[in-house]
Amino acid sequence: MDKLSQAISKIGIVPVIKLTDPERDAAKLAGALCAGDVPVAEVTFRAAGAERAMRLMKESCPEMIVGAGTVTVTAQIDAAIEAGGQFIVTPGFDPELVEYAQKRGVPIYPGCTTPTDYHAALKFGLELIKFFPAEQSGGLPKIKAMSAPFPQFKVMPTGGISLNNLKEYISCPVIAACGGSYMVTAELIEGQKWDEITELCRRSVEIIKSVREG
């Protein structure tokens, strides 16, 4: 994997963030994540102002790895890069978006859940792919089954990941990192519960370390 993907894998968990008020929340959220030893964020384009949120998070915590999620058009790739975004995540496999991101020199993790998706990812030389929606698409049993014919890939499952099943997922050697929103729910963000977000991140890191460090 490239250096950025390796850095994300080392962290082990990627908060998937939807911010409705970036000016109010982005910097504080970035601080809460970093305080919990999770200096990475996937900011989704499901809310307006995603590029502003990425810029503010990166400015307030330069050490963070910040990327864009729910990317569906090439213009969003441009916007993300201009805002300081360092990686791109798409909900499905779109050859146009993968090719464009590669031309722009930014890592892209497309959503892949079928053998056809994996074949397509293989042709583009990808090494880390998103498995979305993870639980609804067969979860860990399917990820393990898919790794048999496609051992080239590391996987980042997203969708249905929580503290309850994080250990099970991260214990699988195929898993590079897990994406999750349980530590950045709308309730936590709207309620300005930054300490709770930090604590959830710390608990996640403890689980990951307990698996990887024995």
C-alpha positions in Angstrom: 0.0 0.0 0.0 1.0 3.6 -0.4 2.3 5.6 2.6 -1.0 7.3 3.3 -3.0 4.0 3.2 -0.4 2.5 5.5 -0.9 5.4 7.9 -4.6 4.9 7.9 -4.2 1.2 8.4 -1.9 1.9 11.4 -4.7 4.0 13.0 -7.2 1.2 12.3 -10.4 3.2 12.5 -11.7 6.0 10.2 -14.6 8.2 11.5 -17.1 8.8 8.8 -18.3 12.3 9.4 -21.4 14.3 8.2 -21.1 18.0 9.4 -24.1 20.3 8.9 -22.3 23.3 10.5 -18.6 23.2 9.6 -17.9 26.6 11.0 -19.2 25.7 14.4 -18.1 22.1 14.6 -15.2 21.2 12.3 -12.2 22.4 14.4 -13.7 21.2 17.7 -14.4 17.8 16.2 -10.9 17.5 14.8 -9.5 18.3 18.3 -11.7 15.7 19.9 -10.6 13.0 17.4 -6.9 13.8 17.8 -7.3 13.8 21.6 -8.7 10.3 21.3 -5.7 9.1 19.2 -7.8 8.9 16.0 -6.2 11.6 13.8 -8.2 10.7 10.6 -11.5 11.7 9.2 -13.6 10.8 6.1 -15.9 13.9 5.6 -18.8 12.9 3.5 -20.3 15.0 0.7 -23.8 14.0 2.0 -23.8 17.4 3.7 -23.2 20.8 2.0 -19.9 22.4 2.9 -17.9 19.2 3.1 -14.9 20.9 1.5 -15.1 23.7 4.0 -15.2 21.2 6.8 -12.1 19.4 5.5 -10.2 22.7 5.2 -11.1 23.7 8.7 -10.2 20.3 10.2 -6.8 20.3 8.5 -6.1 23.9 9.5 -6.9 23.3 13.1 -5.1 19.9 13.3 -2.4 19.7 10.6 -1.4 16.3 11.7 -4.7 14.8 10.7 -5.3 12.7 7.7 -8.5 14.2 6.1 -10.3 12.8 3.1 -13.7 13.0 1.3 -16.4 10.4 1.4 -19.6 9.8 -0.6 -17.8 11.1 -3.7 -19.9 10.6 -6.8 -18.6 13.1 -9.4 -15.2 14.3 -10.5 -15.9 17.8 -9.4 -16.0 16.6 -5.8 -12.5 15.1 -6.2 -11.2 18.5 -7.3 -13.0 20.3 -4.5 -11.6 17.8 -1.9 -8.0 18.2 -3.2 -8.3 21.9 -3.2 -9.5 21.8 0.4 -6.5 19.7 1.5 -8.2 16.4 1.2 -5.7 13.5 1.1 -7.9 10.6 0.0 -11.2 9.8 -1.8 -13.9 7.3 -0.8 -16.7 6.4 -3.1 -19.8 4.3 -2.2 -19.5 2.1 -5.3 -17.0 1.3 -8.0 -17.0 4.0 -10.7 -14.1 3.5 -13.2 -14.3 7.2 -14.2 -13.8 8.4 -10.7 -11.0 5.9 -10.0 -9.2 6.9 -13.2 -9.6 10.6 -12.4 -8.4 10.3 -8.8 -5.3 8.4 -10.0 -4.6 11.1 -12.6 -4.8 13.7 -9.8 -2.5 11.6 -7.7 -4.8 11.0 -4.8 -5.5 7.6 -3.2 -9.1 6.4 -3.8 -10.9 3.7 -2.0 -14.0 2.6 -3.9 -16.9 0.7 -2.5 -16.6 -3.0 -3.6 -18.7 -5.9 -2.5 -18.9 -8.3 -5.5 -16.4 -10.3 -7.5 -17.1 -8.0 -10.4 -16.1 -5.0 -8.2 -12.9 -6.7 -7.1 -12.0 -7.6 -10.7 -12.4 -3.9 -11.7 -10.3 -2.8 -8.7 -7.6 -5.3 -9.7 -7.4 -3.8 -13.2 -6.8 -0.4 -11.8 -4.0 -1.6 -9.5 -5.8 -0.8 -6.3 -4.6 -2.4 -3.1 -7.0 -1.0 -0.5 -10.8 -1.0 -1.1 -13.9 -0.1 0.8 -16.4 -2.8 1.6 -19.7 -1.0 1.8 -22.3 -1.4 3.3 -20.3 -4.0 5.3 -22.9 -5.7 7.6 -25.7 -5.5 5.0 -23.5 -7.0 2.3 -22.5 -10.2 4.2 -20.1 -8.8 6.7 -16.9 -10.5 7.8 -17.8 -14.0 6.4 -18.2 -12.5 2.9 -15.0 -10.4 3.2 -13.1 -13.6 4.1 -14.7 -15.5 1.3 -13.8 -12.8 -1.2 -10.2 -12.7 0.0 -9.6 -16.3 -1.2 -9.7 -15.4 -5.0 -8.5 -11.9 -4.4 -5.6 -12.0 -1.8 -4.1 -8.8 -3.3 -6.5 -6.6 -1.4 -6.7 -5.1 2.0 -10.2 -4.1 3.0 -11.8 -1.2 4.8 -15.3 -2.3 5.8 -17.8 0.5 6.5 -21.5 0.2 7.5 -22.7 -1.4 10.7 -19.3 -1.2 12.5 -19.6 -0.5 16.2 -17.7 -1.0 19.4 -19.5 -4.3 19.7 -18.1 -5.9 16.5 -14.9 -3.8 16.0 -12.7 -6.4 17.6 -14.1 -9.2 15.4 -13.5 -7.2 12.2 -10.0 -5.8 13.1 -8.9 -9.3 14.1 -9.1 -10.4 10.5 -5.8 -10.0 8.7 -7.6 -8.9 5.5 -8.9 -5.8 7.3 -6.6 -2.7 7.1 -9.0 -0.4 9.0 -12.7 0.0 9.7 -14.9 2.9 8.9 -17.4 3.9 11.4 -19.8 6.7 12.5 -20.6 5.5 16.0 -18.1 7.9 17.5 -19.3 10.9 15.4 -23.1 10.5 15.4 -25.4 13.5 14.7 -26.5 13.4 18.3 -22.9 13.7 19.6 -21.9 16.4 17.2 -25.1 18.5 17.6 -24.9 18.1 21.3 -21.3 19.3 21.3 -20.3 16.2 23.2 -16.6 16.4 22.4 -15.4 14.5 25.5 -17.7 11.6 24.7 -16.4 11.5 21.1 -12.8 11.5 22.5 -13.7 8.6 24.8 -15.3 6.6 22.1 -12.2 7.0 20.0 -9.9 6.0 22.9 -12.0 2.9 23.5 -11.7 2.0 19.8 -8.0 2.4 19.8 -7.7 0.2 22.9 -9.6 -2.5 21.1 -7.4 -2.2 18.0 -4.2 -2.3 20.1 -5.4 -5.3 22.1 -5.7 -7.2 18.9 -2.6 -6.0 17.1 -0.3 -6.0 20.0 -1.6 -9.0 21.7 
